[in-house]
Amino acid sequence: MTAEYKVHASVAVITLNNPPVNGLGLSTRRAILEGLNQANADAAVQAIVITGAGKAFSGGADIKEFGKEAALQEPNLHTVIAQVEQSAKPVVAAIHSVCMGGGLELALGCHYRIAAPGTTVALPEVKLGLLPGAGGTQRLPRAIGVEPALNMIVSGEAVKSELLAQIPGQKLFDKLSASAESLAQEALTLAQTVGERHADGNEALPLVRDLKCKHPKGDAYFGFVRNMVKGMSKNYPAPLKCVDAVEAATKRKFQDGLNVERELFINLMWTPESRALRHLFMAERATTKIADIPSDTPTRAIHKVGVIGAGTMGGGISMNFLNAGIPVTILETKQEALDRGVATIRKNYEAQVKKGKLKEDKYAQRMALLSTTLSYDDLKDCDLIIEAVFEELGVKEAVFKQLDAVAKPGAILASNTSTLDVDKIAAFTQRPQDVVGMHFFSPANVMKLLEVVRGKATAKDVMATVMQIAKKIKKTAVVSGVCDGFIGNRMIEQYSRQAGFLLDEGASPEQVDKAVERFGFAMGPFRMGDLAGNDIGWAIRKRRAVEKPGMKYSASADRLCELGRFGQKTGKGWYDYAPGKRDAIPSQEVLDMIDAHRKAMGITPRQISDEEIVQRLVFSLVNEGAQILEDGIASKSGDIDMVYLTGYGFPIYRGGPMHYASELGLINVVQAMNRFAQNPHDDAQFWKPAPLLARLAAEGKSFA
C-alpha cells in the first residue's frame, strides 16, 4: 500500500505510505489521485488532509524510479499537484519530520498547510544537478518571498519549519502545530474549520500560484545573484539555471513560468554533470548493500573502541569515535608517544572551537570519553579494536597475536592496513572470523572514505557491524576484497606509474599536476605525493622489486627520494616548500634531476599535450578498476567511483572514473589505450584492456 484513505467525521485523510521517506513513485501518485477523487465524490466529506506515515511527510521523488519510465508516467507530479489545486474541497497538507523536493512541491499545491515544529524543509534538487521540476521554483518564491526562496533553491540546503514560519508575510504555513504529536489532531481541526468555511462554495480556495511574486530591485538583484552564483558554482550548470527559473517567476505569468522551469529541468536532466551527480547519489546508497548479507543481519554491539597507535592515523581514527560519543582507549608503547597523540587530538579540537565549529562543552565531553594505556590488558573490554601501527607485516603480527590473547570473545579486530594481506593478518589469530580491514584515509577525522576489507573468513555479522558503525561515524564505507592495495591504492599505483612515465617522456611535475587539476582533481599526482610522503611510495616500489621484478616504473621517483626529498614534511619533494606553508614551488633541482635521468635513459623529451596527460592518468584508473571488477575485489563499478570521489579527489561532477569512462563510451577508451600501448616508453602490457572492459566495449555497453 502506498497511500491509505480514511474518513474522520467530515475529513478524508490521505496518508502517504511508501517507506522509508514516502517517495512519490507512480503507485503513490495514483493513490493520491484515487483518494482525492473518492473524497470529492463523497457528500459527507467537507475537506481533505494529506500527510505522511512514519518518519516523513515526503522526501520527494522515489529514488527507485530514477532514470526509469515510471518517473515520468502519468499521473506525473505536475498532474497530481494540478488535481490537488483543482479539488472542489479544501486540501490541507499536514507536514512533519521531512518535507523535501517533490514533497514540498506537493504541499505548495495544497490550499492550506500546517507543519510540525522541527520539520526539515528543502528543495535539494540542485544537489543532483537539477532544479525543482514540479513548480517549486514558481510557488516557493510566492510563498516565502524571492530572496529566501532563491537561497533555498540554489543551495539545496534544508531549513527548519520554525525559521520559515518567522519570515515576515510568509504564506508557506498557515499554522505550526504545538508539537509533532498534536499535528494529526490539529490538522483535522484546521480541515474541519476550512471545510465549513468553503462548504457553500462562495469563497475561492487559496492557491499559492495566485500570490504575487516580485522583487523590488528586479534586474539589479538578479544580476548581482548571477555573479555570486557563477563564482561559487564552477562546473555545475544547475545553480545558474535555478536563478533563471526564479527570475521567470517574477517576470512571467504563473503558467509561463512553469513552462520555463520545465524546459530548464529537461535540459539539465541531459547534462553530464547531472548524470554524474545522480550516479553518485545512487552509488553512495548502494555501497551499503552486500549481496550475500541480508539487511536484517544481527550486528554486534559496539560500546567501546580500542585504537593501537597514537600517531596521526591513530589519533584521527580515535576522533571519529569520540565525535560519535563512543569511548576510546588508545594504546601506545611509550608514554611520550601517548602524550604527543593526545596533545594532537586536543589541538585539533581546540582549532574547531576557535573557529566556532565546536562548542566548549562538546569538546570537554569528547575528551572525557578518551583514555590511554601502555598495556594490552586495558583493551580486554573493548568491542572493536583497530590497529594503526607501522605498515609492515611483522609489526602487524606482533600486535594481532597480543590482541588475540587479551580481547574478549566476539570483539572485532580490525587492521588499518592500506596494502597488506588481511587474510595473513587474520591467520595470526585463533579467531580469523573476527578480523576485518578498516582502511581509513588520512586525515582520518576528515576524509569520508572507509575501505572495509572482507577477508575470506570474516563473519557476516562482523561485516554488517562495521558497515553500521561506519554510518554512525559518518563515513562512506566501501567493501573491498583482499588484494595488494585493495581498491583505491591498487588503482592509484597505476596512476602514479603513468605520472612517472610522463616525466620520463618530457612533461614536468607542474604540467602534469595542472593538467589533471584543470580536469577537476583536487590535487595532481606529484602534489599528492608530497602531501602523503614520497618515502611511502618508495617503500612500496622496493617491495615490488622483490615481489614483481618485471614490473616497470620510472626511476625518477627513486632518484627524488635518494635526494631526501620526501615531500612537505621535509620541506622539499617534487616541489619546494617555504617553512610553515603548503604552497608548491617548482624546484630547479627536481627539473635538473629529471633531465639527467632522461639523458641516462637515452630519452629525447617531447611535447606532451594536457589531453594525453589526463587520458593516460584517468584511463589507467579505469583499466585497473575494470580488472578489480573482473577479479571480484569490488562488486560494482559504483563502489569504485565512490572510493575515488570520497578518498582520492576525483571531480564529483564527472561521477568517478568508471562513470566517466562510460560517459565517454568504452570503445573510445579502448581505442585510446591501444594507442598508448604503442608508446615504447610506456608499459604495453598494462594497456591491454581488462577482459571486462574489452567485453563491454565490444558489446557497446557501459559499466553501469
SEMAR-125907 format. One line per 4 residues: number of its first residue (from 0); their letters; for each residue x, y, z of C-alpha. Coordinates in Angstrom, 3 decimals. Example, Ala and Ser with C-alpha at 12.3 -4.5 7.8 and 13.67 -1.06 7.14 Angstrom:
// residues 2
0> AS> 12.300/-4.500/7.800 | 13.670/-1.060/7.140
// end
This chain:
// residues 704
0> MTAE> 0.000/0.000/0.000 | 1.443/3.392/-0.996 | -1.314/5.655/0.389 | -4.067/4.959/2.893
4> YKVH> -7.520/6.554/2.769 | -9.644/7.061/5.875 | -12.524/9.361/6.781 | -12.686/11.044/10.200
8> ASVA> -16.102/12.699/10.605 | -16.182/15.216/7.726 | -12.475/14.978/6.836 | -10.835/12.485/4.477
12> VITL> -7.209/11.725/5.321 | -4.823/10.527/2.610 | -1.689/9.142/4.283 | 1.337/8.564/2.073
16> NNPP> 2.848/5.195/2.957 | 5.878/4.399/0.815 | 8.795/3.742/3.201 | 11.335/4.903/4.062
20> VNGL> 10.521/8.542/3.154 | 7.197/8.279/1.314 | 8.745/8.800/-2.096 | 6.303/9.994/-4.732
24> GLST> 6.564/6.995/-7.021 | 3.964/6.131/-9.657 | 1.832/3.951/-7.385 | 1.856/6.639/-4.676
28> RRAI> 0.858/9.319/-7.172 | -2.010/7.149/-8.395 | -3.152/6.506/-4.835 | -3.205/10.258/-4.082
32> LEGL> -5.466/10.900/-7.076 | -7.729/7.998/-6.143 | -8.068/9.451/-2.657 | -8.817/12.936/-3.999
36> NQAN> -11.476/11.604/-6.347 | -13.057/9.478/-3.612 | -13.174/12.414/-1.198 | -14.636/14.808/-3.743
40> ADAA> -17.317/12.270/-4.652 | -18.344/11.729/-1.014 | -21.002/14.224/0.081 | -20.154/13.599/3.727
44> VQAI> -16.586/14.837/3.237 | -16.005/18.572/3.505 | -12.178/18.709/3.492 | -9.117/16.574/2.793
48> VITG> -5.824/16.159/4.692 | -2.679/14.837/3.005 | 0.026/13.623/5.364 | 2.772/11.026/5.552
52> AGKA> 3.172/7.850/7.562 | 6.262/7.109/9.613 | 9.215/9.466/9.758 | 8.431/11.744/6.810
56> FSGG> 5.739/13.751/5.109 | 7.564/13.046/1.842 | 11.192/13.078/0.782 | 10.212/13.742/-2.838
60> ADIK> 10.847/11.600/-5.881 | 11.136/7.840/-5.381 | 14.806/7.046/-5.987 | 13.865/3.561/-7.175
64> EFGK> 12.356/5.223/-10.251 | 15.364/7.377/-11.127 | 16.078/7.093/-14.830 | 13.066/4.847/-15.423
68> EAAL> 9.898/5.365/-17.414 | 7.752/5.267/-14.280 | 9.277/8.563/-13.104 | 7.513/10.460/-15.908
72> QEPN> 4.484/8.221/-16.416 | 1.048/9.750/-15.823 | -0.083/10.798/-13.417 | 3.205/12.656/-13.019
76> LHTV> 3.726/15.028/-10.125 | 2.590/18.053/-12.172 | -0.721/16.306/-12.797 | -1.149/15.349/-9.141
80> IAQV> -0.476/18.912/-7.966 | -2.873/20.323/-10.557 | -5.611/17.962/-9.346 | -4.952/18.993/-5.740
84> EQSA> -5.273/22.659/-6.688 | -8.480/21.959/-8.635 | -10.102/19.981/-5.828 | -13.570/21.357/-5.066
88> KPVV> -12.920/20.696/-1.397 | -10.054/22.283/0.542 | -6.888/20.206/0.827 | -4.695/20.627/3.913
92> AAIH> -1.097/19.401/3.961 | -0.132/18.115/7.423 | 3.651/18.319/7.224 | 6.061/16.685/9.632
96> SVCM> 9.605/15.350/10.011 | 10.866/15.606/6.412 | 9.335/17.630/3.584 | 11.704/17.784/0.638
100> GGGL> 11.760/18.104/-3.121 | 8.531/16.883/-4.675 | 7.087/16.542/-1.184 | 7.386/20.285/-0.654
104> ELAL> 6.092/20.944/-4.175 | 3.042/18.795/-3.379 | 2.471/20.706/-0.137 | 2.730/24.013/-2.005
108> GCHY> -0.095/22.826/-4.261 | -2.398/22.283/-1.280 | -4.787/25.033/-0.219 | -3.620/25.098/3.393
112> RIAA> -0.520/23.874/5.227 | 0.119/23.066/8.857 | 3.599/21.959/9.915 | 5.003/20.308/12.997
116> PGTT> 7.891/22.115/14.707 | 11.268/20.663/13.805 | 10.242/19.692/10.274 | 13.147/19.675/7.809
120> VALP> 12.122/21.542/4.654 | 14.170/21.684/1.445 | 14.260/21.725/-2.332 | 17.545/19.793/-2.729
124> EVKL> 17.351/19.046/-6.471 | 20.370/21.248/-7.229 | 22.496/18.637/-5.466 | 21.556/16.248/-8.255
128> GLLP> 22.425/18.792/-10.918 | 18.751/19.664/-11.402 | 16.220/22.270/-10.319 | 12.807/21.675/-8.742
132> GAGG> 10.737/20.404/-11.657 | 7.174/20.395/-10.342 | 6.613/24.073/-9.692 | 8.999/24.586/-6.795
136> TQRL> 10.811/27.497/-8.461 | 7.476/29.204/-9.146 | 5.497/28.533/-5.972 | 8.120/28.817/-3.220
140> PRAI> 9.069/32.455/-4.114 | 5.366/33.312/-3.956 | 5.048/31.609/-0.562 | 8.082/32.958/1.315
144> GVEP> 9.492/35.733/-0.874 | 12.015/35.760/-3.701 | 15.240/36.037/-1.713 | 14.603/33.334/0.916
148> ALNM> 13.255/31.007/-1.782 | 16.194/31.576/-4.107 | 18.634/30.900/-1.267 | 16.925/27.579/-0.545
152> IVSG> 16.688/26.550/-4.196 | 20.236/27.470/-5.216 | 21.856/25.915/-2.146 | 19.550/22.929/-1.789
156> EAVK> 20.069/23.229/1.962 | 17.376/22.322/4.474 | 15.645/24.845/6.738 | 13.601/24.108/9.844
160> SELL> 9.890/24.871/9.784 | 10.148/27.290/12.741 | 12.574/29.528/10.840 | 10.410/29.548/7.731
164> AQIP> 7.353/30.397/9.814 | 9.157/33.523/11.095 | 9.641/35.039/7.614 | 7.549/38.239/7.503
168> GQKL> 4.477/37.859/5.318 | 5.153/34.170/4.568 | 2.274/32.104/3.186 | 4.018/28.733/3.336
172> FDKL> 2.499/27.666/6.658 | -0.928/28.698/7.825 | -0.056/27.312/11.219 | 2.599/25.474/13.203
176> SASA> 1.220/22.731/15.418 | 2.024/22.828/19.126 | 4.048/19.631/18.765 | 4.738/16.770/16.387
180> ESLA> 2.403/14.599/18.467 | -0.524/17.030/18.179 | -0.130/17.593/14.426 | -2.681/14.989/13.325
184> QEAL> -5.443/16.305/15.567 | -4.661/19.955/14.815 | -4.698/19.185/11.077 | -8.148/17.590/11.420
188> TLAQ> -9.390/20.637/13.322 | -7.998/23.008/10.687 | -9.527/20.913/7.909 | -12.938/20.925/9.613
192> TVGE> -12.734/24.709/10.019 | -11.805/25.456/6.392 | -14.200/22.772/5.174 | -17.117/24.541/6.849
196> RHAD> -15.886/27.936/5.594 | -15.841/26.773/1.978 | -18.856/24.475/2.144 | -21.153/26.896/0.301
200> GNEA> -18.625/27.439/-2.498 | -18.844/31.221/-2.267 | -15.242/31.725/-1.136 | -12.477/30.701/-3.551
204> LPLV> -9.897/28.268/-2.264 | -6.499/29.945/-1.738 | -3.751/28.939/-4.185 | -0.058/29.732/-3.849
208> RDLK> 0.088/30.138/-7.633 | -2.213/33.188/-7.338 | 0.093/35.076/-4.969 | 2.137/37.983/-6.311
212> CKHP> 5.843/37.415/-6.973 | 8.044/40.470/-7.446 | 11.439/41.715/-6.308 | 11.760/45.468/-5.666
216> KGDA> 15.175/45.700/-7.333 | 14.405/43.324/-10.188 | 17.189/43.145/-12.779 | 19.832/44.578/-10.450
220> YFGF> 19.136/41.903/-7.847 | 19.250/39.020/-10.302 | 22.386/40.415/-11.937 | 24.089/40.514/-8.543
224> VRNM> 22.920/36.986/-7.698 | 24.154/35.604/-11.025 | 27.628/36.977/-10.408 | 27.674/35.453/-6.941
228> VKGM> 26.363/32.075/-8.080 | 28.672/31.937/-11.092 | 31.692/32.304/-8.853 | 30.507/29.579/-6.491
232> SKNY> 29.193/27.008/-8.966 | 32.025/26.464/-11.435 | 31.480/23.226/-13.397 | 27.884/22.959/-12.185
236> PAPL> 25.223/24.437/-14.524 | 22.188/23.859/-12.275 | 22.594/26.743/-9.777 | 22.524/29.403/-12.508
240> KCVD> 19.514/27.739/-14.108 | 17.789/27.913/-10.720 | 18.298/31.685/-10.822 | 16.796/31.809/-14.327
244> AVEA> 13.734/29.866/-13.191 | 13.102/32.015/-10.112 | 13.557/35.177/-12.172 | 10.906/33.840/-14.550
248> ATKR> 8.549/33.583/-11.557 | 8.956/37.336/-11.005 | 8.513/38.373/-14.640 | 6.038/35.968/-16.199
252> KFQD> 2.554/34.675/-15.611 | 2.489/31.550/-13.481 | 1.899/29.058/-16.309 | 4.584/30.679/-18.457
256> GLNV> 6.984/30.442/-15.541 | 6.117/26.758/-15.150 | 6.946/26.243/-18.813 | 10.348/27.897/-18.336
260> EREL> 11.022/25.723/-15.297 | 10.056/22.579/-17.204 | 12.304/23.380/-20.156 | 15.261/24.141/-17.885
264> FINL> 14.638/20.947/-15.905 | 14.584/18.751/-19.002 | 17.755/20.353/-20.362 | 19.563/19.816/-17.048
268> MWTP> 18.480/16.159/-16.962 | 20.662/15.568/-20.026 | 23.794/17.317/-18.782 | 26.784/15.108/-17.922
272> ESRA> 27.050/16.922/-14.589 | 23.535/15.921/-13.545 | 24.046/12.360/-14.735 | 27.243/12.242/-12.662
276> LRHL> 25.560/13.620/-9.537 | 22.601/11.266/-9.882 | 25.027/8.377/-10.309 | 26.828/9.489/-7.141
280> FMAE> 23.520/9.689/-5.262 | 22.594/6.125/-6.203 | 26.118/4.715/-5.862 | 26.526/6.089/-2.349
284> RATT> 23.366/4.332/-1.209 | 24.336/1.117/-2.967 | 27.673/0.848/-1.133 | 25.854/-0.364/1.980
288> KIAD> 24.347/-3.338/0.144 | 26.388/-6.554/0.295 | 24.920/-9.263/-1.922 | 25.159/-12.202/0.474
292> IPSD> 24.485/-10.290/3.704 | 20.780/-9.517/4.324 | 19.934/-6.059/5.631 | 18.438/-7.620/8.780
296> TPTR> 21.648/-9.478/9.720 | 22.141/-9.141/13.516 | 25.037/-6.882/14.467 | 27.418/-6.853/17.411
300> AIHK> 27.120/-4.081/19.985 | 29.945/-1.517/19.884 | 30.085/0.307/23.216 | 33.838/0.832/23.493
304> VGVI> 36.665/1.061/20.952 | 40.383/0.440/21.311 | 42.933/2.059/18.987 | 46.527/0.862/18.824
308> GAGT> 48.872/3.669/17.864 | 48.625/7.343/18.829 | 50.210/8.743/15.691 | 48.498/10.839/13.036
312> MGGG> 46.338/7.972/11.840 | 45.543/6.522/15.264 | 44.585/9.935/16.630 | 42.378/10.690/13.631
316> ISMN> 40.638/7.311/13.886 | 40.025/7.901/17.593 | 38.420/11.284/16.924 | 35.801/9.684/14.662
320> FLNA> 34.508/7.566/17.525 | 34.804/10.318/20.126 | 32.749/12.564/17.842 | 30.054/9.872/17.785
324> GIPV> 30.007/9.606/21.587 | 31.801/6.244/21.750 | 34.502/5.815/24.429 | 38.015/5.173/23.084
328> TILE> 41.143/3.741/24.685 | 44.398/4.466/22.828 | 47.348/2.145/23.374 | 50.989/3.031/22.744
332> TKQE> 54.346/1.520/23.668 | 55.724/4.694/25.289 | 54.180/7.421/27.424 | 55.790/10.180/25.338
336> ALDR> 54.035/8.862/22.227 | 50.714/8.795/24.080 | 51.206/12.342/25.325 | 52.025/13.585/21.816
340> GVAT> 48.977/11.818/20.391 | 46.565/13.215/22.977 | 48.074/16.690/22.548 | 47.401/16.482/18.808
344> IRKN> 43.789/15.452/19.386 | 43.367/18.374/21.796 | 44.945/20.735/19.286 | 42.563/19.578/16.551
348> YEAQ> 39.514/20.044/18.764 | 40.727/23.423/20.041 | 41.102/24.605/16.451 | 37.461/23.659/15.858
352> VKKG> 36.407/25.522/18.994 | 38.339/28.599/17.893 | 36.610/28.542/14.506 | 33.198/28.189/16.137
356> KLKE> 32.657/24.700/14.724 | 32.636/23.016/18.132 | 31.257/24.188/21.468 | 33.423/24.057/24.581
360> DKYA> 31.071/21.650/26.357 | 31.139/19.235/23.391 | 34.934/19.416/23.351 | 35.015/18.555/27.046
364> QRMA> 32.544/15.690/26.565 | 34.641/14.164/23.788 | 37.899/14.386/25.695 | 36.203/12.804/28.728
368> LLST> 35.498/9.730/26.574 | 39.209/9.289/25.817 | 41.517/7.146/27.919 | 45.090/5.985/27.309
372> TLSY> 47.159/2.972/28.234 | 50.508/1.262/27.779 | 49.057/-2.199/28.487 | 47.131/-4.519/26.159
376> DDLK> 45.234/-5.772/29.232 | 43.290/-2.491/29.259 | 41.713/-3.391/25.914 | 40.015/-6.535/27.200
380> DCDL> 36.594/-4.871/27.493 | 36.670/-3.244/24.027 | 34.101/-4.345/21.449 | 36.142/-3.125/18.478
384> IIEA> 39.923/-2.754/18.356 | 41.624/-1.037/15.425 | 45.383/-1.163/14.914 | 47.093/1.787/13.253
388> VFEE> 50.740/0.766/13.527 | 53.648/0.709/11.076 | 52.816/-0.831/7.683 | 54.980/-3.930/7.988
392> LGVK> 53.647/-7.471/8.289 | 55.942/-8.431/11.171 | 54.716/-5.480/13.224 | 51.097/-6.394/12.489
396> EAVF> 51.803/-9.996/13.514 | 53.063/-8.950/16.941 | 50.033/-6.731/17.507 | 47.408/-9.272/16.467
400> KQLD> 48.932/-12.092/18.489 | 48.723/-9.909/21.585 | 45.172/-8.862/20.745 | 44.194/-12.491/20.295
404> AVAK> 45.446/-13.180/23.804 | 43.575/-10.346/25.568 | 40.500/-9.367/23.526 | 37.190/-10.692/24.788
408> PGAI> 35.277/-13.288/22.757 | 33.292/-11.602/19.976 | 35.449/-8.480/19.871 | 36.092/-7.285/16.325
412> LASN> 39.794/-6.973/15.498 | 40.429/-4.528/12.667 | 43.539/-3.551/10.752 | 44.006/-0.128/9.220
416> TSTL> 46.445/-1.579/6.692 | 46.413/0.138/3.311 | 48.062/-2.640/1.277 | 48.843/-5.741/3.335
420> DVDK> 47.064/-9.111/3.145 | 44.189/-9.133/5.650 | 43.944/-12.919/5.412 | 47.550/-13.256/6.556
424> IAAF> 46.860/-10.842/9.405 | 43.756/-12.835/10.386 | 45.856/-16.012/10.415 | 47.954/-14.561/13.247
428> TQRP> 44.909/-15.114/15.497 | 42.766/-18.045/16.569 | 39.668/-16.076/15.543 | 40.001/-15.155/11.840
432> QDVV> 36.213/-14.765/11.630 | 36.510/-11.668/13.860 | 39.224/-9.978/11.787 | 38.436/-7.322/9.160
436> GMHF> 40.219/-4.491/7.400 | 39.141/-0.937/8.215 | 41.281/1.248/5.993 | 40.822/4.892/6.969
440> FSPA> 42.228/7.666/4.803 | 44.391/10.464/6.135 | 43.449/12.726/7.801 | 41.162/10.056/9.251
444> NVMK> 38.998/12.516/11.173 | 38.245/14.432/7.952 | 38.224/12.048/4.978 | 34.851/10.397/4.298
448> LLEV> 36.110/7.151/2.788 | 36.473/3.907/4.709 | 37.516/0.785/2.813 | 36.088/-2.232/4.618
452> VRGK> 38.253/-5.194/3.633 | 36.489/-8.527/3.811 | 38.785/-11.463/4.499 | 37.941/-14.971/3.365
456> ATAK> 36.987/-15.890/6.947 | 35.394/-12.582/8.049 | 31.993/-13.330/9.593 | 28.877/-11.822/8.051
460> DVMA> 27.822/-10.195/11.301 | 31.259/-8.566/11.547 | 30.750/-7.048/8.091 | 27.236/-5.895/8.989
464> TVMQ> 28.503/-4.354/12.233 | 31.381/-2.496/10.612 | 29.118/-1.112/7.871 | 26.689/0.042/10.566
468> IAKK> 29.373/1.662/12.718 | 30.808/3.373/9.631 | 27.481/5.118/9.165 | 27.474/6.151/12.820
472> IKKT> 30.888/7.804/12.462 | 29.741/9.421/9.194 | 31.964/7.513/6.796 | 31.188/6.267/3.299
476> AVVS> 32.054/2.589/3.651 | 33.000/0.620/0.539 | 33.590/-3.131/0.695 | 36.772/-4.499/-0.875
480> GVCD> 38.116/-7.983/-1.252 | 41.672/-8.861/-0.265 | 44.409/-7.887/-2.713 | 47.503/-5.726/-2.655
484> GFIG> 46.274/-2.156/-2.196 | 42.580/-3.124/-2.127 | 40.562/-0.842/-4.427 | 41.967/2.657/-4.004
488> NRMI> 45.696/2.090/-3.636 | 45.780/-0.722/-6.189 | 44.397/1.733/-8.752 | 46.468/4.720/-7.643
492> EQYS> 49.642/2.725/-8.186 | 48.891/2.522/-11.915 | 48.015/6.219/-11.957 | 51.340/7.030/-10.281
496> RQAG> 53.259/4.801/-12.717 | 51.780/6.742/-15.629 | 52.701/10.037/-13.971 | 56.302/8.814/-13.783
500> FLLD> 56.365/7.728/-17.433 | 55.052/11.176/-18.424 | 58.036/12.770/-16.655 | 60.421/10.437/-18.484
504> EGAS> 58.921/11.419/-21.817 | 59.024/15.199/-21.420 | 56.405/16.542/-19.002 | 57.245/18.400/-15.800
508> PEQV> 55.612/17.696/-12.425 | 53.878/21.072/-12.615 | 52.429/20.406/-16.094 | 51.074/17.009/-15.063
512> DKAV> 49.547/18.358/-11.863 | 47.965/21.377/-13.516 | 46.512/19.278/-16.350 | 44.630/16.929/-14.017
516> ERFG> 43.672/19.755/-11.665 | 42.088/21.583/-14.611 | 40.263/18.327/-15.348 | 38.902/18.653/-11.828
520> FAMG> 41.097/16.606/-9.479 | 41.592/18.232/-6.103 | 45.338/17.636/-6.401 | 47.708/16.303/-9.057
524> PFRM> 49.821/13.158/-8.511 | 53.034/14.972/-7.597 | 51.456/17.388/-5.151 | 49.608/14.390/-3.695
528> GDLA> 52.894/12.502/-3.323 | 54.444/15.435/-1.487 | 51.471/15.613/0.873 | 51.381/11.869/1.642
532> GNDI> 55.162/11.446/1.770 | 57.206/10.224/-1.184 | 59.003/7.735/1.052 | 55.771/5.718/1.304
536> GWAI> 55.748/5.078/-2.443 | 59.475/4.378/-2.309 | 58.923/1.607/0.238 | 56.194/0.083/-1.952
540> RKRR> 58.441/0.129/-5.035 | 61.210/-1.608/-3.073 | 58.722/-4.310/-2.121 | 57.549/-4.552/-5.727
544> AVEK> 61.134/-5.037/-6.903 | 61.242/-8.247/-4.866 | 57.682/-9.471/-5.479 | 57.260/-8.398/-9.114
548> PGMK> 60.730/-7.762/-10.563 | 59.314/-7.403/-14.075 | 57.004/-4.506/-13.184 | 58.132/-1.328/-14.940
552> YSAS> 58.463/2.013/-13.118 | 60.064/5.346/-13.862 | 63.158/5.643/-11.689 | 62.656/9.400/-11.273
556> ADRL> 60.698/8.958/-8.014 | 63.508/6.827/-6.563 | 66.087/9.463/-7.566 | 63.914/12.058/-5.807
560> CELG> 63.884/10.049/-2.575 | 67.634/9.447/-2.790 | 67.955/13.240/-2.619 | 65.976/13.171/0.648
564> RFGQ> 63.042/14.979/-0.942 | 60.193/13.208/0.834 | 57.630/15.989/0.498 | 56.055/18.623/2.705
568> KTGK> 57.339/17.010/5.907 | 60.949/17.629/4.789 | 60.220/20.975/3.122 | 61.077/19.598/-0.306
572> GWYD> 59.709/16.918/-2.591 | 58.646/17.247/-6.210 | 58.293/20.900/-5.228 | 59.967/23.204/-2.727
576> YAPG> 58.016/24.448/0.303 | 58.604/27.555/2.375 | 58.669/26.946/6.163 | 55.143/26.729/7.568
580> KRDA> 53.487/26.931/4.136 | 51.966/24.369/1.771 | 52.370/26.304/-1.488 | 54.081/24.113/-4.098
584> IPSQ> 57.019/25.982/-5.654 | 58.568/24.413/-8.792 | 62.086/23.162/-7.998 | 65.034/23.633/-10.348
588> EVLD> 66.839/20.811/-8.544 | 63.997/18.432/-9.445 | 63.884/19.579/-13.071 | 67.645/19.059/-13.355
592> MIDA> 67.320/15.606/-11.787 | 64.580/14.616/-14.252 | 66.620/15.926/-17.174 | 69.692/13.955/-16.065
596> HRKA> 67.516/10.853/-15.656 | 66.164/11.222/-19.228 | 69.681/11.573/-20.613 | 70.826/8.482/-18.727
600> MGIT> 67.938/6.544/-20.277 | 68.629/7.960/-23.734 | 65.192/9.609/-23.977 | 64.735/12.781/-26.023
604> PRQI> 61.942/14.766/-24.348 | 58.837/15.565/-26.415 | 55.912/17.943/-26.106 | 53.029/16.194/-24.349
608> SDEE> 49.515/17.627/-24.527 | 47.331/18.111/-21.468 | 44.758/15.867/-23.157 | 47.224/12.979/-23.319
612> IVQR> 48.213/13.546/-19.682 | 44.613/13.386/-18.497 | 43.732/10.380/-20.627 | 46.718/8.320/-19.565
616> LVFS> 46.185/9.056/-15.891 | 42.408/8.598/-15.861 | 42.294/5.607/-18.218 | 44.929/3.856/-16.099
620> LVNE> 42.436/4.076/-13.231 | 39.664/2.790/-15.468 | 41.596/-0.229/-16.757 | 42.754/-1.256/-13.284
624> GAQI> 39.231/-0.659/-11.970 | 37.848/-2.956/-14.659 | 40.361/-5.630/-13.622 | 39.319/-5.185/-9.988
628> LEDG> 35.716/-5.846/-11.003 | 36.820/-8.850/-13.066 | 38.715/-10.200/-10.049 | 35.727/-9.721/-7.735
632> IASK> 37.613/-7.332/-5.436 | 34.828/-4.770/-5.915 | 31.259/-5.924/-6.520 | 30.098/-2.989/-8.629
636> SGDI> 31.562/-0.101/-10.585 | 29.729/2.428/-8.411 | 31.783/1.260/-5.415 | 34.986/2.085/-7.293
640> DMVY> 33.618/5.500/-8.179 | 32.741/6.164/-4.533 | 36.298/5.259/-3.485 | 37.718/7.824/-5.891
644> LTGY> 35.132/10.516/-5.231 | 35.428/10.356/-1.439 | 39.047/9.304/-0.975 | 41.151/10.493/-3.887
648> GFPI> 39.747/13.838/-5.014 | 38.260/12.719/-8.331 | 35.966/15.520/-9.591 | 32.440/14.932/-8.329
652> YRGG> 30.833/16.484/-11.387 | 32.459/13.753/-13.515 | 30.974/10.964/-11.416 | 34.073/8.844/-10.753
656> PMHY> 36.480/7.133/-13.172 | 34.182/4.265/-14.163 | 31.167/6.512/-14.752 | 33.323/8.997/-16.653
660> ASEL> 34.630/6.234/-18.929 | 31.081/5.073/-19.598 | 30.077/8.643/-20.470 | 32.930/8.844/-22.979
664> GLIN> 31.990/5.484/-24.459 | 34.093/2.444/-23.554 | 35.012/1.817/-27.179 | 36.713/5.241/-27.207
668> VVQA> 38.601/4.374/-24.029 | 39.816/1.081/-25.508 | 40.959/2.750/-28.720 | 42.972/5.313/-26.742
672> MNRF> 44.536/2.516/-24.690 | 45.555/0.723/-27.887 | 47.384/3.908/-28.946 | 49.162/4.180/-25.602
676> AQNP> 50.332/0.576/-25.926 | 52.395/1.606/-28.972 | 54.484/4.007/-26.883 | 57.953/2.428/-26.380
680> HDDA> 58.452/4.255/-23.060 | 55.131/3.089/-21.595 | 54.035/-0.346/-20.340 | 52.392/-2.015/-23.336
684> QFWK> 51.234/-4.997/-21.269 | 49.324/-2.782/-18.857 | 47.424/-1.097/-21.672 | 45.930/-4.385/-22.802
688> PAPL> 42.242/-3.804/-21.877 | 40.998/-5.778/-18.891 | 38.674/-8.584/-20.051 | 35.576/-6.870/-18.641
692> LARL> 36.449/-3.568/-20.308 | 37.127/-5.265/-23.647 | 33.889/-7.230/-23.444 | 31.702/-4.238/-22.548
696> AAEG> 33.302/-2.069/-25.232 | 32.734/-4.749/-27.889 | 29.084/-5.053/-26.841 | 28.533/-1.284/-26.767
700> KSFA> 27.695/-1.385/-23.054 | 28.757/0.641/-20.025 | 29.992/-0.319/-16.556 | 26.597/0.595/-15.120
// end
